[in-house]
Amino acid sequence: MSLLFLFDMDDVLYDYDWRERMAGLTKLTGHDLHELRRRWWMSGGEGRAEAGEPSDPDEYLAAATAAIGTSIPRDVWVDIRARATHPRPDALAAVRRATELGRAALLTNNGILIHHHLHEVAPELVPIMGREHMHASAFFGARKPEPLVYRRAMEHYGAKPQSTFFVDDRPENIDGAASCGITAHLYVDEASLLAAIEEFAARALAEQVSV
């Protein structure tokens, strides 16, 4: 039984400065922070996108920019997101350790456009886990903390709940994963994350040996 390690991105593996992102969009649109968030994020547009609607990256961009009221090229939208996403080296080291113990994959609440560009938003992860293992929730047609997104991620990798580990900084997302039987770790710091990975792997290996 191979082990699957699922990692959240923002505020776990990377510092996500959403104010920096909004500042970049403000320069393009002329809208202030509140108006930007009201038009797309607070209206529920991003939440629906994280759950997979729309499922096409160009349709996502068309919907988001229509709501904002400004045409923004795809590469500019991605670049603004990437500039607000800053790696945490010690957390990335924990991912590297997970790849020595099993399969490591990314599971972040994001729309389908960012899913297709995660290798640009989080390029440091590409040599660690591989571009093909970097997923936004939209890819699975559901968003955290819905149990469906975790079940679909496990199905994608042919993993069982007892062999799956998940880390996130939001308690509700931890609860959603745990409801599926997944070993879920609430992120506090890199040291405790690494310790949780080692503990999970040791326990899973011991259970395999005892079967």
DAVENSUL-V690269 format. One record per helix or strand. SS is the DSSP state (~ for helix, > for strand). FROM is the first residue (numbers start at 1). TO is the last residue. If there is no record, write none. Layout:
SS_FROM_TO, SS_FROM_TO
This chain:
>_4_7, >_10_10, >_14_16, ~_18_29, ~_33_41, ~_45_50, ~_57_68, ~_74_83, >_85_87, ~_89_101, >_103_108, ~_112_116, ~_118_121, ~_123_129, ~_131_133, >_134_136, ~_137_140, ~_147_157, ~_161_163, >_164_168, ~_171_178, >_183_186, ~_190_210
